[in-house]
Amino acid sequence: MSGIVNQVGSRSKIVTNSVNIGTTTNLDQGVLTVAGQSTGTRTNLMYLKQRYDSSYGWKFQADNQSTGDLYFQRHEVGTDVSGEVVTFKANGHVGIGTDNPAFCNLEVSAAGGSQPHIGLVPNHTGNAGSRNWQLKTNQTSWGDLVFMVGASNTGTPNDTVVMELRSNGRVHITSIYSVTTGGGANVHVDSAGLLHRSTSSRRYKRNITDFNVKGLSEILNVRTVSFQGAAGQPDEDNTHVGFIAEEIDEAGLSEVVELNDEGVVDSINYQGLTAVMCTAIQELSAKNDALEARILALESV
């Protein structure tokens, strides 16, 4: 080391252009070059203490078995806290709470079987009304992701689950069932699992023409059924009434049948089926009007 050492009280201040620590070779890699002492599979590079008279601080290590892996551990004099705090892998992966972030670029883990989580806190020390979000794994069903919300100025975990992304692909929103409306359903889920808003305004339609080529004769060939959900489905114990999509298609109403990605009949467009029924009612009404006219003509004779 070449430079000037100034004494400031019980501490020293170094003014220099370059420093080599732990090596006599001028590596010429920058202003500060640190070569630590090897301890097994790792090399201790640096200790950062909270205060010069404190027993607590941080330990900065490098991996002897790979090139470029770095580790930060919280350190207490005479002991090592188990588990890594932050790990930087040579391949660019970063681990928080793990020394081997092998699965993705950023991996968050937790020791002792607890839930690893990420928090978004707008103002941790601010007013009591501000809220925070926490993203956790489900402790009772590993693989599920849980979104939780709570007061940001409390230091304790919050148990209010807002939404879950489950490992089977399902989404659970806790409060959605209690938010009701008198309006009809307007959300459509396609075979790819995408959500769409179902609309009826002419603003979203083109090539609009009257549909009167199908109606009563097709509806008369449709069977109404009662049924239960298939085994393993959420409604397997409930009895429903409705139609069979394949039978709607066979009745000649392919316009109101929806297919999956493989072209197989999958569901019914009930809004479209309602339009066909409306046409059938209009046909019945016309026949009824004709019959009434004949009756009136006969009665007037």
Beta strands, then each sheet from edge to edge (+ up, - down):
strand 1: 2-8
strand 2: 11-21
strand 3: 32-34
strand 4: 37-39
strand 5: 42-49
strand 6: 56-63
strand 7: 70-76
strand 8: 79-80
strand 9: 86-88
strand 10: 94-96
strand 11: 106-108
strand 12: 117-120
strand 13: 131-137
strand 14: 145-151
strand 15: 161-165
strand 16: 171-173
strand 17: 187-189
strand 18: 195-197
strand 19: 225-228
strand 20: 239-242
strand 21: 257-259
strand 22: 265-268
sheet 1: 1+ 2- 3-
sheet 2: 4+ 5- 6+ 7- 8+
sheet 3: 4+ 5- 6+ 7- 9+ 10- 11-
sheet 4: 12+ 13- 14+ 15- 16+
sheet 5: 17+ 18-
sheet 6: 19+ 20-
sheet 7: 21+ 22-
end
